[in-house]
Amino acid sequence: MPIVRLSGTVEGPTDPNREIRARMLYRLYAGGWDIYNSNGDQRITLSNIEKKIVESDAFVFMPGATLEDLFKAVSIFVGYQTLDPNLQGKAAVILNSDGSWTPLFDLLDGLQALGTIHQSYRKFLLLADEPRAVEAHLEVVMRDGIPDVGREKIDARPTDSFETPLPETNRGNVCVFCSASIKDEAYIEDGYRLGQALATLHYGCVSGAGTTGVMGSVVRGSVDAGGWTGGSNVPHIIEIEGLPKGLSSFWLRPDIYTRMEVMIQRSEAFVIFPGGAGTVQELLALLIFKQSGSDFMQGKPVIIFNRKDTGKGVRFWDNLIALLKPWCDDDLFHVVNEIDEIIPAIDRLIPAPAKG
């Protein structure tokens, strides 16, 4: 029998979403599905999320969205975008009967308008307002599969991991999460400037080791300025995008979650540059770690570059910042509006190196 994984947690007998969860469980069982996480008592981490994806044939995200639920849903969409073979033919349906998922859709709509999401994400994250519609979506995807995301492999071969020691002058590593798909030259030039500035001031530059968009330009800027650059990627994404030239260190990982894990471990600060769904996914992971008190993020600042898009007349991450308000204290991240404010914020917030 096919297996569907439900999101969410039942918070006792007075939970307002308990009744609709019961209705959803009934329809799924009656429809021939086995159900993982029916009571909402299973925990998912970066280390085990790909295993949970492999185990499941479909995903249903329930009302009462939490920060972790948002992370999981965006992660599924990013998996579709990057041709994760473990998601082939698997549906993701969001039951938004309480409107708690609406801010995420507003954010993704905004990113699509800004050009960092090229797929029609609503064809992949299927919206439903009641359990019957969830079941109908699952039946369609089981029969017809998921849409083509419009990406092709370039047949680049993954390389093995390699390591170059940090220079003695290194002041810490800064991880830049950003778009690999944006084509606006103004954004790409900003990425190059940031990479150059990090290298000039002896900060290592950590990235997702992409070759295109802002991600590629950040790496080029650091490499051209003689900086230390590290990155991580996974085989099925390398087959789509290749790897940039000049990396000092590269960490090959089997999936996008352990890829994020090593990037977080190897960095002392994080810059959230304009990006797409992958950048949202990465920021949510950082904030979840911070909220949980994880050693991964102890003393590591997160800086959101809320750049103004002159063509659209909006600030890039306004919808993201609005999305985070119900779940995040202001001290979990710092917002800057101008590119020239990023390095001073890093200087101010990054922990000083321990004195011998």
Steps between C-alpha positions, in 0.01 A plus 500: 500500500626855430623703795412864563685710758304765690649814650401662825456411864180443700516731802261317733121450500421871448721544193279686245647293216428165668163454331619572145802274556263219601295557185819496291618177662166333432499593130859388453449166673176442310678590177764231545789703645724405787590805710823613661486753784126465545520636857765761425757341729792448261796739484687577178856637494744594223667165555187289448272702273619337176439158656142607582456615139623164370257316730196698383291499182326833563493791747206682654563823692228566755348824637676671787826551313813536716844624402613138462197422281586795276858374474385150402254623237755735340756217512269274300456772238877555481538124454265517200694797359835319528376168357545303823447142378346405834205734434412366157122455471430601862226753578518784752161640605441790740169505692459872567157500664616742772702736278824432689678412174391815316810707595722233342305516175519882510879473536534252213272716281729796569814303416343381177426863408860596586637226273665259745234228464441396141267205552129540566540379859124459549521203265737334748376618841133417443256712699185353657234646730346178630596129530303388194709733281822358652395149404414615146844658457672182620302289254594725206872496579502124562345460154677774300821577695633849568562764229832541323701776673669595174861428597751276325824340609821623339672173588758662728672238712506542878848537643625356827529720806828688542638731767739795509588632848378844597768769477645631825343839428147354488258696720221247466287353225187673371240284326302675227161347420369645173339440161662282237235587243453879503605669174483869599855633453464747788451214745785303346733798529403541867589136560841548339564809715413308816734214407781747435439684827503177703834398348656845541410503870627143554162331542462157346203472263277190532228435243287232337770459233279603210627651175208723403310805624606677818647178640749473217589870517570493875749216448663677203535820699674322786724292272600801287597690816717211622264387775445157655175352369320189618182340376278195512274338244331171419540270199160557337535882518857492370364308200272801430729792587862382507752638752670843508871538436743598773342344811751456782296226667204294384278270704300250297183390682226251406198733543410866542449464876843366589630759251344774714633335813866515394463859376359601839772313687778665296373858536501767771240733343233489231384751239157448345535662159210528253403147406224254431336207674838343582612815680174506700557135590852573621395800709221301667751228590728759662218652703369161614849412623525835678163459669586150619832614650698271270878509532504538119389863533638615833626858461455496121318806362252490211489815284216549251584734211162653421610659175267738318394374159493819296300342219218379725530780756498258795753370748592144413436327833203699639266202459753269665541730800120521532479120483747463787335743744263249669784255571825692539633753748683794345829387654507184286602698192617845394371693198710735285363693204819596313786284376754729666343415838573127475872499583466743795223277637725194468787687670269600784322169550747223419673361812852627550766227460621348824834637617777250556 
